Amino acid sequence: MIEIYTLPNCLNCKRLKEFCKNNNVDFIEKDVGKDFRAKARLVVEGFEYMPVIAYKGMFYECKNLEELKQKVVDLAKCSNQ
């Protein structure tokens, strides 16, 4: 399942979660504002942009929301096969 690392007041995070819900993509949300381990993981990996998605140990950060949405669609297809 896709994991989405988010921040509470992040507009792109809200948009990505809404996109997933509207497209029936299952995901687990990791709120780095509340989850210290999730935040530490992103710091160790060196990510600077939110949201970040993770799937099977691979991470993708949001430098362009539309590209990240396409990555979510592609990963969802992989997880359904």
Secondary structure in CASP SS format (residue, H / E / C, confidence):
PFRMAT SS
TARGET T0000
AUTHOR 0000-0000-0000
METHOD secondary structure of the structure
MODEL  1
M C 1.00
I E 1.00
E E 1.00
I E 1.00
Y E 1.00
T E 1.00
L C 1.00
P C 1.00
N C 1.00
C C 1.00
L H 1.00
N H 1.00
C H 1.00
K H 1.00
R H 1.00
L H 1.00
K H 1.00
E H 1.00
F H 1.00
C H 1.00
K H 1.00
N H 1.00
N C 1.00
N C 1.00
V C 1.00
D C 1.00
F E 1.00
I E 1.00
E E 1.00
K E 1.00
D E 1.00
V C 1.00
G C 1.00
K C 1.00
D C 1.00
F H 1.00
R H 1.00
A H 1.00
K H 1.00
A H 1.00
R H 1.00
L H 1.00
V H 1.00
V H 1.00
E H 1.00
G C 1.00
F C 1.00
E C 1.00
Y C 1.00
M C 1.00
P C 1.00
V E 1.00
I E 1.00
A E 1.00
Y E 1.00
K C 1.00
G C 1.00
M E 1.00
F E 1.00
Y E 1.00
E E 1.00
C C 1.00
K C 1.00
N C 1.00
L H 1.00
E H 1.00
E H 1.00
L H 1.00
K H 1.00
Q H 1.00
K H 1.00
V H 1.00
V H 1.00
D H 1.00
L H 1.00
A H 1.00
K H 1.00
C H 1.00
S H 1.00
N C 1.00
Q C 1.00
END
